[in-house]
Amino acid sequence: MSEELTSPETPETESEQPTKQRKNGLYSGVSDELGENMKSGWADTEQHDLEPVEQAEHTARRRAALSARFPGERLVIPAGNLKTRSNDTEYPFRSSVEYAYLTGNQTEDGVLVLEPTADGHRATLYLLPRSNRADGEFWLSGQGELWVGRRHSLTEAERLHGISTADVRELPDRLREATGPVRVVRGYDAGVEAALTDKVTAERDEELRVFLSEARLVKDEFEIGELQKAVDSTVRGFEDVVKVLDKAQATSERYIEGTFFLRARVEGNDVGYGTIAASGPHACTLHWVRNDGPVRSGDLLLLDAGVETHTLYTADVTRTLPVNGRYSEIQKKIYDAVYEAQEAGIAAVRPGAKHRAFHDAAQRVLTEKLVEWGLVEGPVERVLELGLQRRWTLHGTGHMLGMDVHDCAAARTETYVDGTLEPGMVLTVEPGLYFQADDLTVPEEYRGIGVRIEDDILVTEDGNRNLSAGLPRRSDEVEAWMASLKG
């Protein structure tokens, strides 16, 4: 990685302050002659034929709903800023979900402001303009275009997103001068929040956050299409993994993680969350993301992974696969129990059903199996009432899915887990059984086996549709699928 000449200033000051010299840089400064030379001789690269992004009509509708909910109030939704990974390197930027949902834009330091008018709101997208060639920012700043790439001009961004644009460096002063009620989505941009510190309250800001979370409970046609894209790529990523299980056995779980990541980066933006590539007893650790353990023939591989699209919608799929392609008798017994529970859970997903119904249905099946196997004393109703099955089932059976892998997390309980399913909702159904390697309450043959099966389910007008049906689930179908991929 090359070392730039200088360190970047904040977006508010980078064109107003002299560029900051990097300590221990190999160049002590910039000569007047070089500075003048770099100002000229550059072609005009303005893009005049841009079409609106695909979701522009949907983001406009979402902003209209937001405007109607908070009439007469200024609403501020930041994208967020780059975060330092170490010294002068940053983590890859991912826009705040609220900002991307309302704009379709994913640029760091961007801020959407809805200013109240007599008949609604006027939306302005505050962004950093093209790098300035006159003052050298484009090549002297660490975030200049010669270092990190060209960004859209304000005019280009306006064409793409259908929103008026302005220079984000002007925004702090405008916010400090703002009058009337203001709400901001917190946690993404400390500079924006500092400019509004005497104008907002935590309670009012939380109402804005909750509204934007609940707005995403029901997906529109664009979102459903993006989720299907994410799932389709994820299916291909699982196929990739099965084809290289021999190489994973020669290395570690990280070969599996890296294989899936390649598919995610080639076909999407990234993985939607840290891939869980849990082999053997690691499958009993719910969020095993170290992925540094061995992959052994005879063990199960629990792969929980999802591709994130370029528009930030993610899949979330889990399969538990026999590394050698065949389930042992005890593995099949446990796997088939989880499959039966998932079937019951998926069958309970339909419009008008309580959100908890699919969880209750799956938990009942798993509890019946645990009682039948003699691992917990019945009757089943007693076990469920006391939650005794949770020693081995551990987690809830699913969650909303969208731009966050656990989408709509800020929604009110009464509209989410205590609510009712509606067409357009997308959720996971993912029961599991986990017998820890040190659990002395179960027979030794159970210990170290963890099984989860997870699919992404769309609530339809007349029931549901499994978006991830492209991956087999039944144990015999999984074995046949794996055999076909291994040739």
C-alpha positions in Angstrom: 0.0 0.0 0.0 1.5 3.3 -1.1 2.2 6.1 1.4 0.4 9.3 0.6 2.1 12.7 1.0 -0.2 14.0 3.7 -2.9 13.1 6.2 -6.5 14.0 5.4 -8.4 16.7 7.4 -12.0 16.3 8.3 -14.6 16.9 5.5 -15.5 20.3 7.0 -12.0 21.7 6.8 -10.0 19.8 4.2 -10.3 22.6 1.6 -10.0 25.4 4.1 -6.9 24.3 5.9 -3.4 23.7 4.5 -2.8 20.0 3.8 -1.2 18.3 6.8 2.3 16.9 6.4 2.7 13.2 7.3 5.2 12.5 9.9 8.1 10.5 8.5 6.9 11.1 4.9 9.6 10.7 2.2 8.7 14.2 0.8 9.3 17.2 3.0 7.0 19.4 1.1 5.6 20.5 -2.3 7.5 23.0 -4.4 5.6 26.0 -5.9 6.4 24.7 -9.4 5.0 21.2 -8.7 1.9 22.7 -7.1 1.3 24.8 -10.2 2.0 21.9 -12.5 -0.6 19.7 -10.8 -3.4 22.3 -11.2 -3.7 22.1 -14.9 -3.7 19.7 -17.8 -6.6 17.5 -16.7 -9.5 16.5 -18.9 -13.1 17.3 -18.0 -14.6 14.0 -16.8 -18.1 15.1 -15.8 -20.6 12.4 -16.6 -23.6 13.7 -18.5 -25.5 10.6 -19.4 -26.3 9.1 -16.0 -29.6 7.5 -15.3 -31.3 7.3 -11.9 -30.4 4.4 -9.7 -33.0 1.6 -9.9 -34.4 2.2 -6.4 -34.9 6.0 -6.9 -38.7 5.7 -7.3 -38.8 3.6 -4.1 -36.6 5.9 -2.0 -38.8 8.9 -3.0 -41.9 7.0 -1.7 -40.1 6.2 1.5 -39.1 9.8 2.1 -42.7 10.8 1.5 -43.9 8.4 4.2 -41.2 9.8 6.5 -42.3 13.4 5.7 -45.9 12.5 6.5 -45.0 11.0 9.9 -43.1 14.1 11.1 -44.7 17.2 9.6 -43.1 20.5 10.4 -39.8 19.0 11.7 -36.3 19.0 10.3 -35.0 15.4 9.9 -31.4 14.6 9.7 -30.1 11.2 8.5 -26.3 10.7 8.2 -24.5 8.1 6.2 -21.6 7.9 8.7 -17.9 8.4 8.5 -14.9 6.2 7.8 -13.6 4.4 10.9 -9.9 3.9 11.6 -8.8 0.3 11.5 -5.2 1.0 12.5 -3.0 4.1 12.3 -3.9 5.5 8.8 -5.9 2.6 7.4 -9.7 2.5 7.5 -12.3 -0.2 7.5 -14.3 -0.5 4.3 -17.1 2.0 4.5 -20.7 0.8 4.8 -23.4 3.4 4.9 -26.0 3.5 7.6 -29.0 1.5 6.7 -31.4 4.4 7.4 -29.5 6.7 5.0 -29.1 4.1 2.2 -32.8 3.1 2.6 -34.0 6.7 2.1 -31.5 7.8 -0.7 -29.9 4.8 -2.5 -26.6 6.6 -1.9 -23.7 4.9 0.0 -21.1 7.7 0.2 -19.2 8.3 3.4 -19.9 11.6 5.2 -23.2 12.1 3.3 -26.2 13.5 5.1 -29.8 13.5 4.1 -31.8 16.5 5.4 -35.5 16.9 5.1 -36.4 20.5 5.8 -40.1 21.3 6.6 -42.1 23.3 4.1 -45.8 24.3 4.0 -46.8 21.1 2.2 -44.3 18.6 3.4 -40.5 18.6 3.3 -37.7 19.6 0.9 -35.0 16.9 0.7 -31.3 17.8 0.3 -28.5 15.3 0.0 -25.3 16.8 1.5 -22.2 15.3 -0.1 -18.5 16.0 -0.5 -18.1 17.5 -4.0 -15.4 16.3 -6.5 -11.8 16.8 -5.3 -10.6 20.4 -5.8 -7.8 20.6 -8.4 -7.1 24.3 -7.7 -6.0 23.8 -4.1 -4.3 20.4 -4.6 -6.8 18.5 -2.4 -7.2 15.8 -5.1 -3.6 14.7 -4.7 -2.5 16.0 -1.4 -5.3 14.8 0.9 -5.4 11.2 2.0 -9.1 11.1 0.8 -8.3 12.9 -2.4 -9.4 11.3 -5.7 -5.9 10.3 -6.8 -5.7 8.2 -3.6 -9.1 6.7 -3.1 -10.8 7.2 -6.5 -13.2 9.5 -8.2 -16.4 10.5 -6.5 -19.5 11.8 -8.2 -20.0 15.6 -8.6 -23.0 17.1 -6.9 -24.7 17.4 -10.2 -24.1 13.7 -11.0 -25.3 12.6 -7.6 -28.5 14.7 -8.1 -29.2 12.9 -11.4 -28.5 9.5 -9.9 -30.7 9.8 -6.8 -33.3 12.4 -7.7 -32.5 14.6 -4.7 -31.2 18.1 -4.7 -27.6 18.2 -3.5 -25.3 20.6 -1.6 -21.8 20.7 -0.2 -21.7 18.8 3.1 -19.0 21.1 4.4 -21.6 23.8 4.6 -24.0 21.6 6.7 -22.7 22.1 10.3 -23.2 25.9 10.1 -26.7 25.4 8.6 -27.6 22.9 11.4 -26.3 25.2 14.1 -28.5 28.0 12.7 -31.6 25.8 12.3 -34.7 26.7 14.2 -37.8 24.7 15.1 -38.0 21.0 16.0 -35.2 18.7 14.8 -34.6 15.0 14.9 -31.4 13.1 14.0 -30.5 9.4 13.6 -27.8 9.0 16.2 -24.7 7.0 16.3 -23.2 7.6 12.8 -21.8 11.1 12.6 -20.4 12.8 15.7 -19.9 16.1 13.9 -23.6 16.3 12.8 -24.7 15.5 16.3 -22.4 18.1 17.9 -24.0 20.7 15.6 -27.4 19.7 16.9 -26.5 19.2 20.5 -28.9 21.9 21.9 -31.7 21.1 19.4 -32.5 17.4 19.8 -33.5 15.0 22.6 -32.8 11.3 22.9 -36.5 10.5 23.2 -37.5 12.3 20.0 -34.5 10.9 18.1 -35.4 7.4 19.2 -38.9 7.9 17.7 -37.3 8.6 14.4 -35.1 5.6 14.6 -38.0 3.3 15.5 -40.1 4.7 12.6 -37.4 4.0 10.1 -36.9 0.5 11.5 -40.6 -0.3 11.3 -40.9 1.1 7.8 -38.6 -1.8 6.7 -40.8 -4.5 8.1 -42.7 -4.9 4.9 -40.5 -5.0 1.8 -41.4 -3.5 -1.5 -40.9 -5.2 -4.9 -37.4 -3.8 -5.3 -36.3 -5.1 -1.9 -37.7 -8.5 -2.5 -35.9 -8.7 -5.8 -32.6 -7.7 -4.2 -33.1 -10.3 -1.4 -33.6 -12.9 -4.1 -30.4 -11.9 -5.8 -28.6 -12.1 -2.5 -30.0 -15.6 -1.9 -29.2 -16.8 -5.4 -25.6 -15.8 -5.0 -25.5 -17.4 -1.6 -26.7 -20.7 -3.1 -23.8 -20.5 -5.6 -21.4 -19.8 -2.7 -22.6 -22.9 -0.8 -22.0 -24.9 -4.0 -18.5 -23.5 -4.2 -17.7 -24.6 -0.7 -18.9 -28.2 -1.3 -16.6 -28.4 -4.3 -13.5 -27.6 -2.2 -14.1 -29.5 1.0 -11.1 -31.6 0.3 -8.9 -28.5 0.3 -10.6 -27.3 3.5 -9.7 -30.7 5.1 -6.1 -30.0 4.1 -6.1 -26.6 5.7 -8.9 -25.3 8.0 -12.3 -23.7 8.3 -10.7 -20.5 6.9 -10.6 -22.1 3.4 -14.4 -22.4 3.6 -14.7 -18.8 4.8 -12.4 -17.6 2.0 -14.2 -19.6 -0.7 -17.6 -18.2 0.2 -16.1 -14.6 0.5 -14.8 -14.9 -3.1 -18.4 -15.5 -4.3 -19.7 -12.6 -2.2 -17.1 -10.1 -3.5 -17.5 -11.2 -7.2 -21.3 -11.1 -7.3 -22.1 -8.7 -4.5 -20.7 -6.0 -2.2 -19.5 -8.2 0.6 -20.7 -10.8 3.0 -23.7 -9.6 5.0 -22.2 -10.7 8.3 -19.2 -12.7 9.5 -19.3 -16.1 7.9 -19.8 -19.0 10.4 -17.8 -21.9 9.1 -18.1 -24.2 12.1 -16.8 -27.8 11.7 -17.2 -30.5 14.3 -17.9 -29.3 17.9 -17.5 -25.7 16.7 -21.0 -26.0 15.3 -22.3 -25.8 18.9 -20.9 -22.3 19.2 -23.7 -20.2 17.8 -21.6 -17.4 16.4 -18.3 -19.2 15.6 -16.5 -16.7 13.4 -12.9 -17.5 14.3 -13.0 -20.2 11.6 -9.5 -21.4 12.5 -10.3 -25.0 13.4 -9.8 -28.3 11.5 -12.2 -29.8 9.0 -12.3 -33.5 9.4 -14.0 -36.3 7.5 -16.8 -37.8 9.6 -17.7 -34.4 11.2 -20.5 -32.0 10.3 -19.9 -28.6 8.9 -22.3 -25.9 9.9 -22.1 -23.1 7.3 -24.1 -20.0 8.1 -23.4 -17.4 5.5 -25.0 -14.7 3.2 -24.0 -12.6 0.3 -24.8 -8.9 0.5 -25.8 -7.2 -2.7 -24.4 -3.9 -4.0 -27.6 -2.3 -2.6 -26.8 -3.7 0.8 -29.5 -6.4 1.1 -28.3 -9.7 2.6 -29.2 -13.3 2.5 -28.9 -15.4 5.7 -28.8 -19.2 5.0 -27.5 -22.1 7.0 -26.9 -25.7 6.0 -25.3 -28.4 8.1 -23.3 -30.7 5.8 -21.4 -34.0 6.3 -17.8 -33.3 5.4 -17.4 -36.7 3.8 -20.8 -36.4 2.0 -22.7 -38.9 4.2 -24.5 -38.4 7.6 -23.7 -41.0 10.2 -26.7 -42.6 11.9 -26.7 -40.3 15.0 -26.0 -37.2 12.8 -28.9 -38.1 10.6 -31.2 -38.6 13.6 -30.4 -35.2 14.9 -30.5 -33.5 11.5 -33.8 -35.0 10.6 -35.3 -33.8 13.8 -34.2 -30.2 13.0 -35.5 -30.6 9.5 -38.9 -31.7 10.8 -38.9 -28.7 13.2 -38.1 -26.3 10.3 -40.8 -27.8 8.2 -43.3 -27.1 11.0 -41.9 -23.5 11.4 -42.1 -22.7 7.7 -45.7 -24.1 7.5 -46.7 -21.6 10.2 -45.4 -18.6 8.2 -48.5 -17.0 6.5 -50.3 -13.6 6.5 -52.4 -13.0 9.6 -50.4 -15.5 11.7 -48.7 -14.2 14.9 -45.0 -13.6 14.4 -44.2 -16.0 17.3 -46.2 -18.9 15.7 -43.3 -20.2 13.6 -41.0 -20.2 16.6 -43.5 -22.0 18.8 -44.2 -24.6 16.1 -40.5 -25.4 15.6 -39.8 -25.5 19.3 -42.6 -27.9 20.0 -41.2 -30.4 17.5 -37.7 -30.1 18.9 -39.1 -30.6 22.4 -41.0 -33.6 21.4 -37.8 -35.2 20.0 -35.9 -34.4 23.2 -38.6 -36.0 25.3 -38.8 -39.0 22.9 -35.0 -39.5 23.1 -35.1 -39.4 26.9 -32.9 -36.3 27.2 -35.4 -34.4 29.2 -38.4 -35.6 31.3 -41.8 -34.8 29.9 -44.6 -34.1 29.4 -43.9 -31.8 26.5 -46.1 -29.0 27.8 -44.2 -29.0 31.1 -40.9 -28.7 29.2 -42.1 -25.9 27.0 -43.6 -24.0 30.0 -40.3 -24.2 31.9 -38.2 -23.6 28.8 -36.1 -26.7 29.6 -35.6 -27.5 25.9 -33.5 -24.3 25.6 -30.4 -26.1 27.0 -30.1 -27.6 23.5 -32.2 -25.3 21.2 -30.6 -22.1 22.6 -31.8 -19.4 20.3 -35.0 -18.0 18.7 -36.2 -19.6 15.5 -35.8 -16.6 13.2 -35.7 -12.9 12.6 -36.6 -10.2 10.1 -34.2 -10.0 7.1 -33.2 -7.1 4.9 -30.5 -4.4 4.8 -29.4 -5.7 8.2 -29.1 -9.4 8.7 -31.2 -8.8 11.9 -33.4 -6.2 10.2 -35.8 -3.9 11.9 -34.2 -4.4 15.3 -35.3 -1.1 16.7 -39.0 -1.7 15.9 -41.4 -1.8 18.8 -42.0 -5.2 20.4 -45.8 -4.9 19.7 -45.2 -4.5 15.9 -42.4 -7.1 15.7 -42.3 -10.2 17.8 -45.7 -9.6 19.3 -47.1 -8.5 15.9 -48.7 -10.2 13.0 -47.2 -11.3 9.7 -48.0 -9.4 6.6 -47.4 -10.1 2.9 -44.0 -8.6 2.0 -42.3 -9.5 5.2 -39.1 -11.6 4.9 -37.8 -13.6 7.8 -35.5 -16.5 8.5 -36.7 -19.8 9.9 -33.7 -21.5 11.6 -34.3 -24.1 14.3 -31.2 -25.9 15.7 -30.1 -28.5 18.2 -26.7 -28.2 19.8 -25.1 -30.8 22.1 -22.0 -29.3 23.7 -18.9 -31.4 23.8 -18.8 -31.2 27.6 -22.6 -31.8 28.2 -22.7 -34.7 30.6 -26.5 -34.8 30.6 -26.6 -36.4 27.1 -25.2 -39.7 25.9 -21.6 -39.4 24.6 -22.6 -40.1 21.0 -24.6 -36.8 21.0 -21.8 -34.6 22.3 -20.1 -32.2 19.9 -22.9 -32.4 17.3 -24.6 -29.1 16.3 -27.2 -28.8 13.6 -29.0 -25.7 12.2 -31.0 -25.4 9.0 -31.9 -21.9 8.0 -33.9 -20.5 5.0 -35.1 -17.1 4.0 -38.9 -17.0 3.8 -41.1 -14.4 2.1 -44.7 -13.9 3.4 -47.0 -14.0 0.4 -50.7 -13.2 0.0 -51.6 -16.8 0.3 -48.8 -18.3 2.4 -45.1 -18.1 1.9 -42.3 -18.6 -0.6 -38.9 -20.0 0.3 -36.4 -17.7 -1.4 -33.5 -20.2 -0.7 -35.3 -23.3 -2.0 -32.4 -23.7 -4.4 -30.4 -25.4 -1.7 -31.6 -28.9 -0.7 -32.7 -29.4 2.9 -33.8 -33.0 3.4 -30.9 -35.2 4.5 -31.0 -37.6 1.5 -31.3 -34.7 -0.9 -28.3 -33.0 0.7 -26.2 -36.1 0.3 -27.2 -36.5 -3.4 -26.5 -32.8 -4.0 -23.1 -33.0 -2.5 -22.3 -36.1 -4.5 -23.3 -34.4 -7.7 -21.1 -31.4 -7.0 -18.1 -33.5 -6.2 -18.6 -35.2 -9.6 
